[in-house]
Amino acid sequence: MEMTMSDHDEIMGYPCEIAVKAMGRTDLDIDFEALVVEIVLRHAPDLGEGAVTSRKSRNGNYVAVTVRVMAENREQMDRIYQELCDHEHVTMAL
């Protein structure tokens, strides 16, 4: 059975809170957390207090940044993930 876009939206029950996670290297000369937040804010400008957390990997080579957003629809989430994945400093986005 093939799912349509509207079927997926019904399963997710938009609007809903979704945790967006992006991972990147810590040896770059950038503030990776600020980069991820900047990208997410372009698509979800109303982040709540405590919406952003980060954690370094065991060896400290990578950092994972999690941003909790109130997603309005799948298209909004697709835009967030696409921009994160397209950025040269983002190793992975979940």
PAFIPA-93504 format. One record per atom (N, C-alpha, C): x, y, z; residue number from 1; residue in three letters. Coordinates in Angstrom, 1 decimal, decimal comma. Example, Ala and Ser with C-alpha at 12.3 -4.5 7.8 and 13.67 -1.06 7.14 Angstrom:
<atoms>
<atom x="13,2" y="-5,7" z="7,8" resi="1" resn="ALA"/>
<atom x="12,3" y="-4,5" z="7,8" resi="1" resn="ALA"/>
<atom x="13,2" y="-3,3" z="7,8" resi="1" resn="ALA"/>
<atom x="12,8" y="-2,2" z="7,1" resi="2" resn="SER"/>
<atom x="13,7" y="-1,1" z="7,1" resi="2" resn="SER"/>
<atom x="12,9" y="0,0" z="7,9" resi="2" resn="SER"/>
</atoms>
This chain:
<atoms>
<atom x="0,8" y="-1,2" z="0,0" resi="1" resn="MET"/>
<atom x="0,0" y="0,0" z="0,0" resi="1" resn="MET"/>
<atom x="0,9" y="1,2" z="0,0" resi="1" resn="MET"/>
<atom x="0,7" y="2,1" z="-0,9" resi="2" resn="GLU"/>
<atom x="1,5" y="3,3" z="-1,1" resi="2" resn="GLU"/>
<atom x="0,8" y="4,4" z="-0,3" resi="2" resn="GLU"/>
<atom x="1,7" y="5,2" z="0,5" resi="3" resn="MET"/>
<atom x="1,1" y="6,3" z="1,3" resi="3" resn="MET"/>
<atom x="1,2" y="7,6" z="0,5" resi="3" resn="MET"/>
<atom x="0,2" y="8,4" z="0,6" resi="4" resn="THR"/>
<atom x="0,2" y="9,7" z="-0,1" resi="4" resn="THR"/>
<atom x="0,7" y="10,7" z="1,0" resi="4" resn="THR"/>
<atom x="0,9" y="11,9" z="0,5" resi="5" resn="MET"/>
<atom x="1,4" y="13,0" z="1,4" resi="5" resn="MET"/>
<atom x="0,4" y="13,3" z="2,5" resi="5" resn="MET"/>
<atom x="-0,9" y="13,3" z="2,1" resi="6" resn="SER"/>
<atom x="-1,9" y="13,5" z="3,2" resi="6" resn="SER"/>
<atom x="-2,0" y="12,4" z="4,2" resi="6" resn="SER"/>
<atom x="-1,7" y="11,2" z="3,8" resi="7" resn="ASP"/>
<atom x="-1,7" y="10,0" z="4,7" resi="7" resn="ASP"/>
<atom x="-0,6" y="10,2" z="5,7" resi="7" resn="ASP"/>
<atom x="0,6" y="10,7" z="5,2" resi="8" resn="HIS"/>
<atom x="1,7" y="10,9" z="6,1" resi="8" resn="HIS"/>
<atom x="1,4" y="12,0" z="7,1" resi="8" resn="HIS"/>
<atom x="0,8" y="13,1" z="6,6" resi="9" resn="ASP"/>
<atom x="0,4" y="14,2" z="7,5" resi="9" resn="ASP"/>
<atom x="-0,5" y="13,7" z="8,6" resi="9" resn="ASP"/>
<atom x="-1,5" y="12,9" z="8,3" resi="10" resn="GLU"/>
<atom x="-2,4" y="12,4" z="9,2" resi="10" resn="GLU"/>
<atom x="-1,7" y="11,5" z="10,3" resi="10" resn="GLU"/>
<atom x="-0,8" y="10,7" z="9,9" resi="11" resn="ILE"/>
<atom x="0,0" y="9,9" z="10,8" resi="11" resn="ILE"/>
<atom x="0,8" y="10,7" z="11,8" resi="11" resn="ILE"/>
<atom x="1,4" y="11,8" z="11,3" resi="12" resn="MET"/>
<atom x="2,2" y="12,7" z="12,1" resi="12" resn="MET"/>
<atom x="1,3" y="13,6" z="13,0" resi="12" resn="MET"/>
<atom x="0,1" y="13,9" z="12,6" resi="13" resn="GLY"/>
<atom x="-0,8" y="14,7" z="13,4" resi="13" resn="GLY"/>
<atom x="-0,3" y="16,1" z="13,5" resi="13" resn="GLY"/>
<atom x="0,1" y="16,8" z="12,4" resi="14" resn="TYR"/>
<atom x="0,5" y="18,1" z="12,4" resi="14" resn="TYR"/>
<atom x="-0,6" y="19,0" z="12,9" resi="14" resn="TYR"/>
<atom x="-0,3" y="20,1" z="13,6" resi="15" resn="PRO"/>
<atom x="1,0" y="20,5" z="14,1" resi="15" resn="PRO"/>
<atom x="1,4" y="19,6" z="15,3" resi="15" resn="PRO"/>
<atom x="2,8" y="19,4" z="15,4" resi="16" resn="CYS"/>
<atom x="3,3" y="18,6" z="16,5" resi="16" resn="CYS"/>
<atom x="4,7" y="19,0" z="16,8" resi="16" resn="CYS"/>
<atom x="5,2" y="18,6" z="17,9" resi="17" resn="GLU"/>
<atom x="6,6" y="18,9" z="18,3" resi="17" resn="GLU"/>
<atom x="7,5" y="17,8" z="17,7" resi="17" resn="GLU"/>
<atom x="8,6" y="18,2" z="17,1" resi="18" resn="ILE"/>
<atom x="9,5" y="17,3" z="16,5" resi="18" resn="ILE"/>
<atom x="10,9" y="17,7" z="16,9" resi="18" resn="ILE"/>
<atom x="11,8" y="16,7" z="17,2" resi="19" resn="ALA"/>
<atom x="13,2" y="17,0" z="17,6" resi="19" resn="ALA"/>
<atom x="14,0" y="16,8" z="16,3" resi="19" resn="ALA"/>
<atom x="14,6" y="17,9" z="15,9" resi="20" resn="VAL"/>
<atom x="15,5" y="17,9" z="14,7" resi="20" resn="VAL"/>
<atom x="16,9" y="17,8" z="15,3" resi="20" resn="VAL"/>
<atom x="17,7" y="16,8" z="14,8" resi="21" resn="LYS"/>
<atom x="19,1" y="16,6" z="15,2" resi="21" resn="LYS"/>
<atom x="20,0" y="16,7" z="14,1" resi="21" resn="LYS"/>
<atom x="21,1" y="17,5" z="14,3" resi="22" resn="ALA"/>
<atom x="22,1" y="17,7" z="13,3" resi="22" resn="ALA"/>
<atom x="23,5" y="17,4" z="13,9" resi="22" resn="ALA"/>
<atom x="24,4" y="16,7" z="13,2" resi="23" resn="MET"/>
<atom x="25,7" y="16,4" z="13,7" resi="23" resn="MET"/>
<atom x="26,7" y="17,0" z="12,8" resi="23" resn="MET"/>
<atom x="27,8" y="17,4" z="13,5" resi="24" resn="GLY"/>
<atom x="28,9" y="18,0" z="12,7" resi="24" resn="GLY"/>
<atom x="30,2" y="17,8" z="13,5" resi="24" resn="GLY"/>
<atom x="31,3" y="18,1" z="12,9" resi="25" resn="ARG"/>
<atom x="32,7" y="18,0" z="13,5" resi="25" resn="ARG"/>
<atom x="32,9" y="19,1" z="14,4" resi="25" resn="ARG"/>
<atom x="33,7" y="18,9" z="15,5" resi="26" resn="THR"/>
<atom x="34,0" y="19,9" z="16,4" resi="26" resn="THR"/>
<atom x="35,3" y="20,6" z="16,1" resi="26" resn="THR"/>
<atom x="36,1" y="20,1" z="15,1" resi="27" resn="ASP"/>
<atom x="37,4" y="20,7" z="14,8" resi="27" resn="ASP"/>
<atom x="37,3" y="21,9" z="13,8" resi="27" resn="ASP"/>
<atom x="36,1" y="22,2" z="13,4" resi="28" resn="LEU"/>
<atom x="35,9" y="23,4" z="12,5" resi="28" resn="LEU"/>
<atom x="35,9" y="24,7" z="13,3" resi="28" resn="LEU"/>
<atom x="36,3" y="25,7" z="12,6" resi="29" resn="ASP"/>
<atom x="36,3" y="27,0" z="13,3" resi="29" resn="ASP"/>
<atom x="35,0" y="27,7" z="13,2" resi="29" resn="ASP"/>
<atom x="33,9" y="27,1" z="13,6" resi="30" resn="ILE"/>
<atom x="32,6" y="27,7" z="13,6" resi="30" resn="ILE"/>
<atom x="31,9" y="27,3" z="14,9" resi="30" resn="ILE"/>
<atom x="30,8" y="28,0" z="15,2" resi="31" resn="ASP"/>
<atom x="29,9" y="27,6" z="16,3" resi="31" resn="ASP"/>
<atom x="28,8" y="26,8" z="15,7" resi="31" resn="ASP"/>
<atom x="29,0" y="25,4" z="15,8" resi="32" resn="PHE"/>
<atom x="28,1" y="24,5" z="15,1" resi="32" resn="PHE"/>
<atom x="26,7" y="24,7" z="15,6" resi="32" resn="PHE"/>
<atom x="26,5" y="24,8" z="16,9" resi="33" resn="GLU"/>
<atom x="25,2" y="25,0" z="17,5" resi="33" resn="GLU"/>
<atom x="24,5" y="26,2" z="16,9" resi="33" resn="GLU"/>
<atom x="25,2" y="27,3" z="16,9" resi="34" resn="ALA"/>
<atom x="24,6" y="28,5" z="16,3" resi="34" resn="ALA"/>
<atom x="24,3" y="28,4" z="14,9" resi="34" resn="ALA"/>
<atom x="25,1" y="27,6" z="14,1" resi="35" resn="LEU"/>
<atom x="24,8" y="27,4" z="12,7" resi="35" resn="LEU"/>
<atom x="23,5" y="26,6" z="12,5" resi="35" resn="LEU"/>
<atom x="23,3" y="25,5" z="13,3" resi="36" resn="VAL"/>
<atom x="22,1" y="24,7" z="13,2" resi="36" resn="VAL"/>
<atom x="20,9" y="25,5" z="13,6" resi="36" resn="VAL"/>
<atom x="21,0" y="26,3" z="14,7" resi="37" resn="VAL"/>
<atom x="19,9" y="27,1" z="15,2" resi="37" resn="VAL"/>
<atom x="19,5" y="28,2" z="14,1" resi="37" resn="VAL"/>
<atom x="20,5" y="28,8" z="13,5" resi="38" resn="GLU"/>
<atom x="20,2" y="29,8" z="12,5" resi="38" resn="GLU"/>
<atom x="19,4" y="29,2" z="11,3" resi="38" resn="GLU"/>
<atom x="19,8" y="28,0" z="10,9" resi="39" resn="ILE"/>
<atom x="19,1" y="27,3" z="9,8" resi="39" resn="ILE"/>
<atom x="17,7" y="27,0" z="10,2" resi="39" resn="ILE"/>
<atom x="17,5" y="26,4" z="11,4" resi="40" resn="VAL"/>
<atom x="16,2" y="26,0" z="11,8" resi="40" resn="VAL"/>
<atom x="15,3" y="27,2" z="12,0" resi="40" resn="VAL"/>
<atom x="15,8" y="28,3" z="12,5" resi="41" resn="LEU"/>
<atom x="15,0" y="29,5" z="12,7" resi="41" resn="LEU"/>
<atom x="14,5" y="30,1" z="11,5" resi="41" resn="LEU"/>
<atom x="15,1" y="29,9" z="10,3" resi="42" resn="ARG"/>
<atom x="14,6" y="30,4" z="9,1" resi="42" resn="ARG"/>
<atom x="13,3" y="29,7" z="8,7" resi="42" resn="ARG"/>
<atom x="13,1" y="28,6" z="9,2" resi="43" resn="HIS"/>
<atom x="11,9" y="27,8" z="8,8" resi="43" resn="HIS"/>
<atom x="10,9" y="27,7" z="10,0" resi="43" resn="HIS"/>
<atom x="11,4" y="27,8" z="11,2" resi="44" resn="ALA"/>
<atom x="10,5" y="27,7" z="12,4" resi="44" resn="ALA"/>
<atom x="11,0" y="28,8" z="13,4" resi="44" resn="ALA"/>
<atom x="10,5" y="30,0" z="13,2" resi="45" resn="PRO"/>
<atom x="11,0" y="31,2" z="14,0" resi="45" resn="PRO"/>
<atom x="10,6" y="31,2" z="15,4" resi="45" resn="PRO"/>
<atom x="9,7" y="30,4" z="15,9" resi="46" resn="ASP"/>
<atom x="9,2" y="30,5" z="17,2" resi="46" resn="ASP"/>
<atom x="9,7" y="29,3" z="18,1" resi="46" resn="ASP"/>
<atom x="11,0" y="29,3" z="18,3" resi="47" resn="LEU"/>
<atom x="11,6" y="28,3" z="19,2" resi="47" resn="LEU"/>
<atom x="11,3" y="28,7" z="20,7" resi="47" resn="LEU"/>
<atom x="10,9" y="27,7" z="21,5" resi="48" resn="GLY"/>
<atom x="10,6" y="27,9" z="22,9" resi="48" resn="GLY"/>
<atom x="11,9" y="27,9" z="23,7" resi="48" resn="GLY"/>
<atom x="11,8" y="28,3" z="24,9" resi="49" resn="GLU"/>
<atom x="12,9" y="28,3" z="25,9" resi="49" resn="GLU"/>
<atom x="13,3" y="26,9" z="26,1" resi="49" resn="GLU"/>
<atom x="14,6" y="26,6" z="26,1" resi="50" resn="GLY"/>
<atom x="15,1" y="25,2" z="26,3" resi="50" resn="GLY"/>
<atom x="15,0" y="24,4" z="25,0" resi="50" resn="GLY"/>
<atom x="14,7" y="24,9" z="23,9" resi="51" resn="ALA"/>
<atom x="14,5" y="24,1" z="22,7" resi="51" resn="ALA"/>
<atom x="15,7" y="23,6" z="22,1" resi="51" resn="ALA"/>
<atom x="16,9" y="24,1" z="22,5" resi="52" resn="VAL"/>
<atom x="18,2" y="23,7" z="21,9" resi="52" resn="VAL"/>
<atom x="19,0" y="23,0" z="22,9" resi="52" resn="VAL"/>
<atom x="19,5" y="21,8" z="22,6" resi="53" resn="THR"/>
<atom x="20,5" y="21,1" z="23,4" resi="53" resn="THR"/>
<atom x="21,6" y="20,6" z="22,5" resi="53" resn="THR"/>
<atom x="22,8" y="20,4" z="23,1" resi="54" resn="SER"/>
<atom x="23,9" y="19,8" z="22,3" resi="54" resn="SER"/>
<atom x="24,7" y="18,9" z="23,2" resi="54" resn="SER"/>
<atom x="25,4" y="18,0" z="22,5" resi="55" resn="ARG"/>
<atom x="26,2" y="17,0" z="23,3" resi="55" resn="ARG"/>
<atom x="27,3" y="16,6" z="22,4" resi="55" resn="ARG"/>
<atom x="28,5" y="16,5" z="22,9" resi="56" resn="LYS"/>
<atom x="29,7" y="16,1" z="22,2" resi="56" resn="LYS"/>
<atom x="29,8" y="14,5" z="22,2" resi="56" resn="LYS"/>
<atom x="30,4" y="14,0" z="21,2" resi="57" resn="SER"/>
<atom x="30,6" y="12,5" z="21,1" resi="57" resn="SER"/>
<atom x="31,6" y="12,1" z="22,2" resi="57" resn="SER"/>
<atom x="31,7" y="10,8" z="22,4" resi="58" resn="ARG"/>
<atom x="32,6" y="10,3" z="23,4" resi="58" resn="ARG"/>
<atom x="34,0" y="10,8" z="23,3" resi="58" resn="ARG"/>
<atom x="34,5" y="10,8" z="22,1" resi="59" resn="ASN"/>
<atom x="35,9" y="11,3" z="21,9" resi="59" resn="ASN"/>
<atom x="36,0" y="12,8" z="21,6" resi="59" resn="ASN"/>
<atom x="34,9" y="13,4" z="21,6" resi="60" resn="GLY"/>
<atom x="34,9" y="14,9" z="21,4" resi="60" resn="GLY"/>
<atom x="35,1" y="15,4" z="19,9" resi="60" resn="GLY"/>
<atom x="35,0" y="14,4" z="19,0" resi="61" resn="ASN"/>
<atom x="35,3" y="14,8" z="17,6" resi="61" resn="ASN"/>
<atom x="34,0" y="15,4" z="16,9" resi="61" resn="ASN"/>
<atom x="32,8" y="15,0" z="17,4" resi="62" resn="TYR"/>
<atom x="31,6" y="15,5" z="16,8" resi="62" resn="TYR"/>
<atom x="30,7" y="16,1" z="17,9" resi="62" resn="TYR"/>
<atom x="29,8" y="16,9" z="17,4" resi="63" resn="VAL"/>
<atom x="28,7" y="17,4" z="18,3" resi="63" resn="VAL"/>
<atom x="27,4" y="17,2" z="17,7" resi="63" resn="VAL"/>
<atom x="26,4" y="16,8" z="18,5" resi="64" resn="ALA"/>
<atom x="25,0" y="16,7" z="18,1" resi="64" resn="ALA"/>
<atom x="24,2" y="17,8" z="18,7" resi="64" resn="ALA"/>
<atom x="23,5" y="18,5" z="17,8" resi="65" resn="VAL"/>
<atom x="22,6" y="19,6" z="18,3" resi="65" resn="VAL"/>
<atom x="21,2" y="19,2" z="18,0" resi="65" resn="VAL"/>
<atom x="20,4" y="19,2" z="19,0" resi="66" resn="THR"/>
<atom x="19,0" y="18,9" z="18,9" resi="66" resn="THR"/>
<atom x="18,1" y="20,2" z="19,1" resi="66" resn="THR"/>
<atom x="17,2" y="20,4" z="18,2" resi="67" resn="VAL"/>
<atom x="16,3" y="21,6" z="18,3" resi="67" resn="VAL"/>
<atom x="14,9" y="21,1" z="18,2" resi="67" resn="VAL"/>
<atom x="14,1" y="21,4" z="19,2" resi="68" resn="ARG"/>
<atom x="12,7" y="20,9" z="19,3" resi="68" resn="ARG"/>
<atom x="11,9" y="22,0" z="18,7" resi="68" resn="ARG"/>
<atom x="11,2" y="21,7" z="17,6" resi="69" resn="VAL"/>
<atom x="10,4" y="22,7" z="16,9" resi="69" resn="VAL"/>
<atom x="8,9" y="22,2" z="16,9" resi="69" resn="VAL"/>
<atom x="8,0" y="23,2" z="16,8" resi="70" resn="MET"/>
<atom x="6,6" y="22,9" z="16,6" resi="70" resn="MET"/>
<atom x="6,4" y="22,9" z="15,1" resi="70" resn="MET"/>
<atom x="6,3" y="21,8" z="14,5" resi="71" resn="ALA"/>
<atom x="6,2" y="21,6" z="13,1" resi="71" resn="ALA"/>
<atom x="4,7" y="21,8" z="12,7" resi="71" resn="ALA"/>
<atom x="4,5" y="22,7" z="11,7" resi="72" resn="GLU"/>
<atom x="3,2" y="23,0" z="11,2" resi="72" resn="GLU"/>
<atom x="2,7" y="22,0" z="10,1" resi="72" resn="GLU"/>
<atom x="3,7" y="21,5" z="9,3" resi="73" resn="ASN"/>
<atom x="3,4" y="20,5" z="8,2" resi="73" resn="ASN"/>
<atom x="4,7" y="19,8" z="7,7" resi="73" resn="ASN"/>
<atom x="4,5" y="18,9" z="6,9" resi="74" resn="ARG"/>
<atom x="5,6" y="18,1" z="6,4" resi="74" resn="ARG"/>
<atom x="6,5" y="19,0" z="5,5" resi="74" resn="ARG"/>
<atom x="5,9" y="19,8" z="4,7" resi="75" resn="GLU"/>
<atom x="6,7" y="20,7" z="3,8" resi="75" resn="GLU"/>
<atom x="7,7" y="21,5" z="4,6" resi="75" resn="GLU"/>
<atom x="7,3" y="22,1" z="5,8" resi="76" resn="GLN"/>
<atom x="8,2" y="22,8" z="6,6" resi="76" resn="GLN"/>
<atom x="9,3" y="22,0" z="7,1" resi="76" resn="GLN"/>
<atom x="9,1" y="20,8" z="7,5" resi="77" resn="MET"/>
<atom x="10,1" y="19,9" z="8,0" resi="77" resn="MET"/>
<atom x="11,0" y="19,5" z="6,9" resi="77" resn="MET"/>
<atom x="10,5" y="19,2" z="5,7" resi="78" resn="ASP"/>
<atom x="11,3" y="18,9" z="4,5" resi="78" resn="ASP"/>
<atom x="12,3" y="20,0" z="4,2" resi="78" resn="ASP"/>
<atom x="11,8" y="21,3" z="4,3" resi="79" resn="ARG"/>
<atom x="12,7" y="22,4" z="4,1" resi="79" resn="ARG"/>
<atom x="13,8" y="22,5" z="5,1" resi="79" resn="ARG"/>
<atom x="13,5" y="22,3" z="6,4" resi="80" resn="ILE"/>
<atom x="14,5" y="22,3" z="7,4" resi="80" resn="ILE"/>
<atom x="15,6" y="21,2" z="7,1" resi="80" resn="ILE"/>
<atom x="15,1" y="20,0" z="6,9" resi="81" resn="TYR"/>
<atom x="16,1" y="18,9" z="6,7" resi="81" resn="TYR"/>
<atom x="16,9" y="19,1" z="5,4" resi="81" resn="TYR"/>
<atom x="16,3" y="19,6" z="4,4" resi="82" resn="GLN"/>
<atom x="17,0" y="19,8" z="3,1" resi="82" resn="GLN"/>
<atom x="18,1" y="20,9" z="3,3" resi="82" resn="GLN"/>
<atom x="17,8" y="22,0" z="4,0" resi="83" resn="GLU"/>
<atom x="18,8" y="23,0" z="4,2" resi="83" resn="GLU"/>
<atom x="19,9" y="22,5" z="5,1" resi="83" resn="GLU"/>
<atom x="19,6" y="21,7" z="6,1" resi="84" resn="LEU"/>
<atom x="20,6" y="21,2" z="7,0" resi="84" resn="LEU"/>
<atom x="21,5" y="20,2" z="6,2" resi="84" resn="LEU"/>
<atom x="20,9" y="19,3" z="5,4" resi="85" resn="CYS"/>
<atom x="21,7" y="18,3" z="4,7" resi="85" resn="CYS"/>
<atom x="22,5" y="19,0" z="3,6" resi="85" resn="CYS"/>
<atom x="22,1" y="20,1" z="3,1" resi="86" resn="ASP"/>
<atom x="22,8" y="20,8" z="2,0" resi="86" resn="ASP"/>
<atom x="24,0" y="21,6" z="2,6" resi="86" resn="ASP"/>
<atom x="24,1" y="21,8" z="3,8" resi="87" resn="HIS"/>
<atom x="25,2" y="22,6" z="4,4" resi="87" resn="HIS"/>
<atom x="26,4" y="21,8" z="4,5" resi="87" resn="HIS"/>
<atom x="27,5" y="22,4" z="4,1" resi="88" resn="GLU"/>
<atom x="28,8" y="21,7" z="4,0" resi="88" resn="GLU"/>
<atom x="29,3" y="21,3" z="5,4" resi="88" resn="GLU"/>
<atom x="28,9" y="21,9" z="6,5" resi="89" resn="HIS"/>
<atom x="29,4" y="21,6" z="7,8" resi="89" resn="HIS"/>
<atom x="28,5" y="20,6" z="8,6" resi="89" resn="HIS"/>
<atom x="27,4" y="20,2" z="8,0" resi="90" resn="VAL"/>
<atom x="26,5" y="19,3" z="8,6" resi="90" resn="VAL"/>
<atom x="26,8" y="17,9" z="8,1" resi="90" resn="VAL"/>
<atom x="27,3" y="17,0" z="9,0" resi="91" resn="THR"/>
<atom x="27,6" y="15,6" z="8,6" resi="91" resn="THR"/>
<atom x="26,4" y="14,8" z="8,4" resi="91" resn="THR"/>
<atom x="25,4" y="15,0" z="9,3" resi="92" resn="MET"/>
<atom x="24,2" y="14,2" z="9,3" resi="92" resn="MET"/>
<atom x="23,0" y="15,0" z="9,9" resi="92" resn="MET"/>
<atom x="21,8" y="14,8" z="9,4" resi="93" resn="ALA"/>
<atom x="20,6" y="15,3" z="10,0" resi="93" resn="ALA"/>
<atom x="19,6" y="14,2" z="10,2" resi="93" resn="ALA"/>
<atom x="19,0" y="14,2" z="11,4" resi="94" resn="LEU"/>
<atom x="17,9" y="13,2" z="11,7" resi="94" resn="LEU"/>
<atom x="16,7" y="13,9" z="12,1" resi="94" resn="LEU"/>
</atoms>
